[in-house]
Amino acid sequence: MSRVLAAAAAWSLGLVGAAAAAELRIVDIKAYAFLEHAGKLSDDLIGGPALVDAPNGGAPGGDTATGLLIDFTFKGDKGFSPKYATATVDLTQTAHDGRQVTTHKAFTHFIFGADGTEHKAIWLEQATCMPLSIAVRAGKSEKTATLDFSCTETRASN
């Protein structure tokens, strides 16, 4: 009987260890503007200079840009597909008058490759005229980034 209990305990500990090892982590966030004249993505914008009037030639290289591709890099066990792993993303844009628009997104169905990496992406259209805050939570990990976008506006006087 004691052998059966010992085997059950070892098996149980093995399952707990396997569950802990399969932790999902966010490791990187990158953002790229779609350069409309060049027809390609810009270099990573995270940590770069502010973009002013990107739709009117203020994008990198004097190009125009309204679309934004955000690339999230996650890590997990090599070749593993955790059944219940979920990563959440909050994208908050702030208008010139201070109003905020927040979009919530959840990623599931992770299938990690031989190097334990998986990328997920979000495409935002008309996203280059308001500052953007990005917050990602995956397992016990968190990562944030900001993009300083703005556009000059002509406003009618009252």
N, CA, C and O of each residue as an XYZ file, in Angstrom:
632
protein
N       0.812     -1.187      0.000
C       0.000      0.000      0.000
C       0.865      1.265      0.000
O       0.542      2.246     -0.669
N       1.966      1.231      0.756
C       2.822      2.409      0.839
C       3.481      2.689     -0.509
O       3.753      3.842     -0.843
N       3.740      1.626     -1.285
C       4.310      1.852     -2.621
C       3.312      2.564     -3.522
O       3.702      3.431     -4.303
N       2.055      2.221     -3.430
C       1.017      2.866     -4.234
C       0.908      4.337     -3.855
O       0.811      5.194     -4.734
N       0.924      4.645     -2.550
C       0.852      6.040     -2.099
C       2.083      6.818     -2.544
O       1.975      7.966     -2.976
N       3.251      6.195     -2.440
C       4.484      6.860     -2.855
C       4.458      7.147     -4.354
O       4.873      8.221     -4.789
N       3.970      6.188     -5.146
C       3.886      6.385     -6.594
C       2.881      7.486     -6.927
O       3.129      8.313     -7.805
N       1.749      7.494     -6.226
C       0.736      8.531     -6.459
C       1.278      9.905     -6.094
O       1.026     10.879     -6.804
N       2.011      9.993     -5.003
C       2.591     11.273     -4.584
C       3.625     11.754     -5.608
O       3.647     12.934     -5.959
N       4.467     10.858     -6.080
C       5.482     11.233     -7.074
C       4.820     11.684     -8.368
O       5.239     12.674     -8.969
N       3.789     10.964     -8.798
C       3.058     11.333    -10.005
C       2.411     12.703     -9.841
O       2.461     13.519    -10.761
N       1.801     12.971     -8.678
C       1.158     14.239     -8.390
C       2.174     15.383     -8.414
O       1.908     16.439     -8.989
N       3.330     15.175     -7.795
C       4.373     16.200     -7.796
C       4.881     16.445     -9.209
O       5.205     17.579     -9.562
N       4.952     15.424     -9.999
C       5.379     15.567    -11.387
C       4.414     16.435    -12.173
O       4.849     17.248    -12.990
N       3.105     16.283    -11.948
C       2.116     17.113    -12.622
C       2.225     18.564    -12.192
O       2.141     19.465    -13.026
N       2.413     18.804    -10.896
C       2.554     20.165    -10.404
C       3.795     20.806    -11.001
O       3.756     21.964    -11.417
N       4.889     20.070    -11.050
C       6.122     20.593    -11.638
C       5.945     20.913    -13.107
O       6.445     21.933    -13.581
N       5.242     20.061    -13.836
C       5.022     20.293    -15.261
C       4.163     21.527    -15.479
O       4.414     22.302    -16.402
N       3.144     21.718    -14.634
C       2.281     22.890    -14.773
C       3.066     24.163    -14.500
O       2.882     25.165    -15.191
N       3.934     24.134    -13.502
C       4.715     25.324    -13.181
C       5.707     25.640    -14.291
O       5.971     26.809    -14.573
N       6.257     24.611    -14.923
C       7.259     24.824    -15.966
C       6.644     25.399    -17.234
O       7.355     25.983    -18.052
N       5.334     25.244    -17.409
C       4.681     25.668    -18.642
C       4.222     27.123    -18.588
O       3.328     27.505    -19.343
N       4.795     27.924    -17.738
C       4.379     29.315    -17.571
C       4.576     30.142    -18.836
O       5.611     30.062    -19.497
N       3.581     30.922    -19.151
C       3.604     31.839    -20.287
C       4.203     33.160    -19.826
O       3.858     33.651    -18.752
N       5.111     33.753    -20.638
C       5.749     35.026    -20.293
C       5.738     35.958    -21.499
O       5.942     35.521    -22.632
N       5.499     37.245    -21.249
C       5.674     38.269    -22.281
C       7.117     38.750    -22.184
O       7.574     39.108    -21.098
N       7.835     38.765    -23.292
C       9.246     39.154    -23.251
C       9.560     40.395    -24.088
O      10.590     41.033    -23.870
N       8.687     40.753    -25.048
C       9.005     41.918    -25.866
C       7.753     42.463    -26.536
O       6.811     41.728    -26.832
N       7.769     43.775    -26.767
C       6.727     44.461    -27.530
C       7.444     45.310    -28.581
O       8.376     46.050    -28.265
N       7.007     45.195    -29.809
C       7.536     46.031    -30.885
C       6.362     46.629    -31.645
O       5.290     46.028    -31.719
N       6.568     47.814    -32.209
C       5.511     48.479    -32.980
C       6.109     49.041    -34.260
O       7.192     49.626    -34.255
N       5.386     48.851    -35.349
C       5.843     49.280    -36.663
C       4.737     50.056    -37.370
O       3.592     49.608    -37.412
N       5.075     51.212    -37.922
C       4.131     51.954    -38.748
C       4.203     51.397    -40.166
O       5.275     51.031    -40.647
N       3.046     51.339    -40.830
C       3.047     50.954    -42.235
C       3.300     52.209    -43.047
O       2.475     53.122    -43.073
N       4.453     52.250    -43.712
C       4.852     53.399    -44.517
C       4.143     53.305    -45.870
O       4.443     52.428    -46.680
N       3.211     54.212    -46.098
C       2.286     54.089    -47.219
C       2.912     54.335    -48.585
O       2.471     53.743    -49.570
N       3.911     55.177    -48.673
C       4.555     55.391    -49.972
C       5.569     54.285    -50.261
O       5.652     53.791    -51.385
N       6.326     53.908    -49.259
C       7.342     52.869    -49.436
C       6.722     51.475    -49.519
O       7.316     50.564    -50.097
N       5.527     51.307    -48.942
C       4.865     50.004    -48.972
C       5.536     48.967    -48.091
O       5.561     47.782    -48.424
N       6.080     49.414    -46.966
C       6.737     48.475    -46.048
C       6.572     48.975    -44.618
O       6.091     50.083    -44.383
N       6.978     48.141    -43.673
C       6.919     48.519    -42.268
C       8.156     49.316    -41.881
O       9.247     49.081    -42.401
N       7.977     50.257    -40.966
C       9.095     51.037    -40.443
C       9.941     50.163    -39.528
O       9.600     49.010    -39.266
N      11.036     50.716    -39.049
C      11.774     50.071    -37.963
C      10.914     50.153    -36.708
O       9.923     50.881    -36.678
N      11.290     49.409    -35.674
C      10.563     49.408    -34.413
C      10.483     50.831    -33.857
O      11.490     51.534    -33.782
N       9.282     51.244    -33.470
C       9.056     52.598    -32.967
C       9.147     52.707    -31.440
O       9.243     53.814    -30.910
N       9.118     51.584    -30.732
C       9.169     51.610    -29.265
C      10.500     52.219    -28.835
O      11.566     51.781    -29.266
N      10.421     53.234    -27.979
C      11.630     53.896    -27.494
C      12.190     54.930    -28.452
O      13.207     55.559    -28.158
N      11.546     55.113    -29.591
C      12.021     56.065    -30.584
C      11.446     57.455    -30.359
O      10.729     57.687    -29.385
N      11.761     58.374    -31.257
C      11.258     59.743    -31.119
C       9.752     59.817    -31.360
O       9.164     58.917    -31.961
N       9.139     60.894    -30.887
C       7.714     61.131    -31.104
C       7.444     61.295    -32.599
O       8.283     61.808    -33.339
N       6.285     60.860    -33.024
C       5.858     61.081    -34.413
C       4.754     62.129    -34.410
O       3.743     61.976    -33.725
N       4.955     63.196    -35.181
C       3.978     64.266    -35.294
C       3.490     64.308    -36.737
O       4.283     64.382    -37.676
N       2.186     64.261    -36.893
C       1.549     64.303    -38.215
C       2.000     63.166    -39.135
O       2.280     63.394    -40.312
N       2.070     61.964    -38.610
C       2.460     60.801    -39.425
C       1.575     60.625    -40.658
O       2.095     60.247    -41.708
N       0.254     60.880    -40.586
C      -0.561     60.724    -41.795
C      -0.241     61.737    -42.894
O      -0.610     61.546    -44.053
N       0.449     62.816    -42.520
C       0.748     63.886    -43.485
C       2.238     64.032    -43.748
O       2.698     65.136    -44.040
N       3.004     62.957    -43.653
C       4.426     63.019    -43.957
C       5.341     63.057    -42.747
O       6.548     63.245    -42.899
N       4.798     62.884    -41.549
C       5.622     62.912    -40.337
C       6.110     61.548    -39.892
O       6.679     61.418    -38.808
N       5.897     60.530    -40.710
C       6.382     59.181    -40.386
C       7.873     59.099    -40.728
O       8.397     59.996    -41.389
N       8.555     58.054    -40.297
C       9.984     57.917    -40.617
C      10.254     58.084    -42.113
O       9.510     57.580    -42.955
N      11.324     58.796    -42.421
C      11.716     59.030    -43.812
C      10.824     60.008    -44.545
O      10.897     60.105    -45.771
N       9.967     60.748    -43.814
C       9.059     61.696    -44.453
C       7.874     61.030    -45.121
O       7.136     61.673    -45.868
N       7.685     59.743    -44.857
C       6.581     58.986    -45.448
C       5.285     59.309    -44.701
O       5.296     60.023    -43.698
N       4.179     58.776    -45.200
C       2.893     58.883    -44.509
C       2.574     57.540    -43.873
O       2.959     56.491    -44.387
N       1.860     57.582    -42.738
C       1.503     56.341    -42.047
C       0.265     56.557    -41.200
O       0.188     57.522    -40.440
N      -0.704     55.662    -41.327
C      -1.879     55.665    -40.457
C      -2.031     54.337    -39.741
O      -2.615     54.298    -38.658
N      -1.525     53.243    -40.306
C      -1.659     51.914    -39.723
C      -0.471     51.562    -38.854
O       0.649     52.020    -39.084
N      -0.736     50.739    -37.848
C       0.280     50.346    -36.885
C       0.180     48.844    -36.612
O      -0.898     48.338    -36.299
N       1.294     48.138    -36.731
C       1.364     46.719    -36.404
C       2.107     46.588    -35.075
O       3.236     47.059    -34.938
N       1.468     45.949    -34.102
C       2.107     45.727    -32.809
C       2.395     44.235    -32.687
O       1.497     43.405    -32.828
N       3.653     43.906    -32.424
C       4.145     42.525    -32.348
C       4.501     42.208    -30.893
O       5.318     42.896    -30.282
N       3.884     41.170    -30.351
C       4.129     40.735    -28.983
C       4.901     39.417    -29.025
O       4.498     38.487    -29.724
N       6.004     39.329    -28.287
C       6.800     38.108    -28.239
C       6.586     37.440    -26.887
O       6.795     38.048    -25.837
N       6.167     36.181    -26.931
C       5.919     35.396    -25.727
C       6.892     34.228    -25.664
O       7.360     33.744    -26.694
N       7.191     33.783    -24.461
C       8.042     32.612    -24.246
C       7.277     31.580    -23.432
O       6.438     31.914    -22.595
N       7.587     30.333    -23.697
C       7.014     29.201    -22.977
C       7.914     28.008    -23.190
O       8.998     28.136    -23.761
N       7.477     26.857    -22.739
C       8.275     25.648    -22.906
C       8.388     25.296    -24.393
O       7.422     25.429    -25.144
N       9.554     24.854    -24.801
C       9.820     24.501    -26.200
C       8.868     23.417    -26.678
O       8.698     22.387    -26.026
N       8.254     23.665    -27.824
C       7.371     22.679    -28.440
C       6.108     22.405    -27.650
O       5.480     21.368    -27.862
N       5.709     23.288    -26.748
C       4.575     23.048    -25.866
C       3.378     23.896    -26.291
O       3.544     24.993    -26.825
N       2.179     23.383    -26.052
C       0.948     24.113    -26.331
C       0.084     24.113    -25.071
O      -0.743     23.220    -24.883
N       0.277     25.130    -24.194
C      -0.494     25.150    -22.944
C      -1.982     25.341    -23.224
O      -2.377     26.259    -23.942
N      -2.795     24.467    -22.650
C      -4.213     24.436    -22.967
C      -4.964     25.680    -22.488
O      -5.856     26.162    -23.186
N      -4.624     26.200    -21.321
C      -5.405     27.292    -20.753
C      -4.638     28.602    -20.635
O      -5.086     29.499    -19.922
N      -3.512     28.744    -21.299
C      -2.709     29.969    -21.200
C      -3.405     31.117    -21.936
O      -3.860     30.962    -23.069
N      -3.476     32.263    -21.272
C      -4.083     33.456    -21.857
C      -3.211     34.663    -21.552
O      -2.725     34.819    -20.431
N      -3.017     35.501    -22.537
C      -2.329     36.782    -22.349
C      -3.347     37.876    -22.649
O      -4.116     37.768    -23.604
N      -3.352     38.931    -21.832
C      -4.272     40.033    -22.057
C      -3.496     41.289    -22.426
O      -2.395     41.533    -21.932
N      -4.101     42.077    -23.309
C      -3.491     43.317    -23.790
C      -4.515     44.440    -23.626
O      -5.681     44.286    -23.991
N      -4.067     45.568    -23.074
C      -4.875     46.790    -23.021
C      -4.161     47.849    -23.850
O      -2.999     48.166    -23.594
N      -4.848     48.388    -24.832
C      -4.325     49.463    -25.673
C      -5.146     50.711    -25.354
O      -6.359     50.729    -25.562
N      -4.486     51.753    -24.852
C      -5.199     52.973    -24.467
C      -4.688     54.143    -25.290
O      -3.506     54.483    -25.247
N      -5.609     54.760    -26.049
C      -5.291     55.954    -26.825
C      -5.915     57.153    -26.122
O      -7.041     57.079    -25.628
N      -5.171     58.264    -26.080
C      -5.639     59.463    -25.393
C      -5.809     60.596    -26.395
O      -4.854     61.001    -27.058
N      -7.039     61.107    -26.499
C      -7.351     62.206    -27.414
C      -6.803     63.520    -26.852
O      -6.451     63.600    -25.675
N      -6.733     64.552    -27.708
C      -6.182     65.846    -27.294
C      -6.958     66.462    -26.137
O      -6.399     67.254    -25.378
N      -8.248     66.112    -25.984
C      -9.049     66.668    -24.885
C      -8.988     65.801    -23.625
O      -9.701     66.066    -22.657
N      -8.138     64.765    -23.632
C      -7.958     63.919    -22.450
C      -8.825     62.673    -22.406
O      -8.599     61.800    -21.568
N      -9.809     62.570    -23.288
C     -10.637     61.359    -23.308
C      -9.785     60.162    -23.706
O      -8.910     60.256    -24.567
N     -10.061     59.036    -23.060
C      -9.296     57.823    -23.370
C     -10.198     56.763    -23.976
O     -11.353     56.596    -23.584
N      -9.633     56.052    -24.944
C     -10.298     54.913    -25.556
C      -9.413     53.703    -25.299
O      -8.253     53.675    -25.710
N      -9.964     52.702    -24.617
C      -9.190     51.500    -24.297
C      -9.775     50.301    -25.027
O     -10.982     50.062    -24.995
N      -8.907     49.563    -25.676
C      -9.273     48.323    -26.344
C      -8.646     47.174    -25.576
O      -7.450     47.195    -25.282
N      -9.453     46.170    -25.252
C      -8.964     44.986    -24.546
C      -8.893     43.831    -25.535
O      -9.801     43.640    -26.345
N      -7.822     43.071    -25.467
C      -7.635     41.915    -26.357
C      -7.050     40.772    -25.534
O      -6.196     40.997    -24.677
N      -7.495     39.581    -25.785
C      -6.929     38.399    -25.139
C      -6.394     37.455    -26.212
O      -7.045     37.214    -27.228
N      -5.208     36.930    -25.969
C      -4.618     35.935    -26.868
C      -4.652     34.579    -26.185
O      -4.320     34.464    -25.005
N      -5.049     33.561    -26.917
C      -5.028     32.177    -26.443
C      -4.414     31.325    -27.544
O      -3.894     31.854    -28.526
N      -4.473     30.021    -27.384
C      -4.007     29.063    -28.387
C      -2.532     29.303    -28.748
O      -2.185     29.544    -29.904
N      -1.691     29.229    -27.731
C      -0.252     29.357    -27.939
C       0.316     28.000    -28.329
O      -0.001     26.986    -27.707
N       1.153     27.982    -29.354
C       1.876     26.781    -29.763
C       3.330     27.199    -29.913
O       3.724     27.767    -30.932
N       4.114     26.915    -28.898
C       5.500     27.368    -28.884
C       6.367     26.505    -29.782
O       6.248     25.279    -29.800
N       7.242     27.167    -30.526
C       8.135     26.483    -31.452
C       9.305     25.834    -30.740
O       9.343     25.765    -29.511
N      10.250     25.363    -31.519
C      11.419     24.650    -31.000
C      12.273     25.533    -30.102
O      13.019     25.030    -29.263
N      12.165     26.867    -30.275
C      12.930     27.777    -29.414
C      12.093     28.315    -28.256
O      12.583     29.138    -27.482
N      10.836     27.868    -28.119
C       9.980     28.309    -27.022
C       9.393     29.697    -27.236
O       8.958     30.340    -26.280
N       9.377     30.167    -28.486
C       8.894     31.512    -28.793
C       7.611     31.451    -29.618
O       7.441     30.575    -30.467
N       6.716     32.396    -29.352
C       5.499     32.561    -30.152
C       5.228     34.057    -30.268
O       5.330     34.789    -29.283
N       4.885     34.509    -31.472
C       4.528     35.905    -31.696
C       3.023     36.005    -31.918
O       2.417     35.143    -32.555
N       2.436     37.060    -31.387
C       1.043     37.414    -31.666
C       1.063     38.870    -32.110
O       1.969     39.615    -31.735
N       0.081     39.287    -32.903
C       0.094     40.653    -33.431
C      -1.300     41.269    -33.416
O      -2.318     40.577    -33.439
N      -1.301     42.591    -33.378
C      -2.526     43.381    -33.494
C      -2.270     44.451    -34.554
O      -1.212     45.079    -34.574
N      -3.251     44.647    -35.430
C      -3.187     45.712    -36.430
C      -4.160     46.809    -36.010
O      -5.331     46.535    -35.747
N      -3.681     48.045    -35.946
C      -4.533     49.196    -35.635
C      -4.530     50.140    -36.831
O      -3.468     50.548    -37.300
N      -5.694     50.479    -37.314
C      -5.833     51.435    -38.416
C      -6.187     52.798    -37.824
O      -6.850     52.865    -36.789
N      -5.756     53.878    -38.463
C      -6.001     55.248    -38.001
C      -5.490     55.432    -36.566
O      -6.189     55.975    -35.711
N      -4.274     54.973    -36.325
C      -3.747     54.914    -34.956
C      -2.539     55.801    -34.714
O      -1.891     55.658    -33.677
N      -2.206     56.710    -35.619
C      -0.950     57.442    -35.474
C      -1.123     58.917    -35.132
O      -0.217     59.716    -35.371
N      -2.282     59.290    -34.573
C      -2.490     60.690    -34.186
C      -2.737     60.871    -32.688
O      -2.896     62.003    -32.230
N      -2.773     59.795    -31.922
C      -2.995     59.892    -30.477
C      -1.942     59.064    -29.753
O      -1.571     57.990    -30.225
N      -1.451     59.553    -28.604
C      -0.527     58.738    -27.817
C      -1.160     57.377    -27.510
O      -2.367     57.273    -27.291
N      -0.323     56.345    -27.499
C      -0.801     54.977    -27.283
C      -0.018     54.335    -26.149
O       1.212     54.300    -26.171
N      -0.745     53.828    -25.156
C      -0.137     53.066    -24.058
C      -0.505     51.604    -24.245
O      -1.655     51.270    -24.529
N       0.487     50.741    -24.082
C       0.306     49.300    -24.283
C       0.661     48.607    -22.978
O       1.739     48.835    -22.428
N      -0.238     47.760    -22.475
C       0.025     46.983    -21.261
C      -0.323     45.519    -21.547
O      -1.431     45.214    -21.987
N       0.631     44.618    -21.295
C       0.442     43.188    -21.562
C       0.677     42.411    -20.282
O       1.631     42.674    -19.549
N      -0.209     41.442    -20.015
C      -0.054     40.540    -18.885
C      -0.128     39.106    -19.408
O      -1.049     38.737    -20.137
N       0.864     38.312    -19.017
C       0.905     36.906    -19.433
C       1.491     36.105    -18.274
O       2.645     36.312    -17.897
N       0.704     35.193    -17.709
C       1.173     34.465    -16.531
C       1.468     35.458    -15.420
O       0.629     36.298    -15.094
N       2.644     35.365    -14.845
C       3.047     36.293    -13.777
C       3.853     37.466    -14.312
O       4.349     38.275    -13.528
N       3.996     37.576    -15.632
C       4.820     38.633    -16.228
C       3.947     39.767    -16.760
O       2.795     39.560    -17.143
N       4.521     40.962    -16.774
C       3.875     42.145    -17.332
C       4.898     42.954    -18.110
O       6.087     42.938    -17.791
N       4.438     43.653    -19.120
C       5.309     44.538    -19.891
C       4.457     45.690    -20.404
O       3.301     45.499    -20.782
N       5.039     46.893    -20.413
C       4.336     48.066    -20.914
C       5.216     48.802    -21.920
O       6.438     48.656    -21.932
N       4.565     49.590    -22.757
C       5.272     50.439    -23.720
C       4.358     51.606    -24.053
O       3.141     51.525    -23.889
N       4.961     52.696    -24.525
C       4.177     53.850    -24.966
C       4.713     54.344    -26.303
O       5.900     54.222    -26.604
N       3.821     54.893    -27.082
C       4.175     55.521    -28.351
C       3.634     56.945    -28.327
O       2.445     57.168    -28.099
N       4.510     57.887    -28.563
C       4.141     59.299    -28.511
C       3.777     59.783    -29.909
O       4.629     60.255    -30.662
N       2.494     59.655    -30.241
C       1.973     60.104    -31.523
C       1.120     61.350    -31.298
O       0.448     61.467    -30.273
N       1.145     62.275    -32.249
C       0.247     63.421    -32.200
C       0.074     63.973    -33.620
O       0.891     63.717    -34.504
N      -0.994     64.725    -33.815
C      -1.228     65.410    -35.072
C      -1.675     66.827    -34.758
O      -2.416     67.064    -33.804
N      -1.217     67.760    -35.572
C      -1.675     69.135    -35.394
C      -3.074     69.233    -35.983
O      -3.383     68.598    -36.992
N      -3.893     70.015    -35.358
C      -5.263     70.154    -35.807
C      -5.592     71.625    -35.957
O      -5.086     72.468    -35.217
N      -6.425     71.915    -36.901
C      -6.954     73.262    -37.045
C      -8.329     73.257    -36.422
O      -9.206     72.500    -36.836
N      -8.519     74.118    -35.409
C      -9.801     74.149    -34.726
C     -10.472     75.488    -34.966
O      -9.829     76.537    -34.966
N     -11.765     75.428    -35.166
C     -12.540     76.655    -35.366
C     -12.630     77.420    -34.049
O     -12.804     76.815    -32.991
N     -12.513     78.728    -34.108
C     -12.671     79.534    -32.889
C     -14.152     79.723    -32.608
O     -14.975     79.748    -33.524
N     -14.475     79.856    -31.343
C     -15.879     80.034    -30.946
C     -16.245     81.476    -30.863
O     -17.387     81.805    -30.543
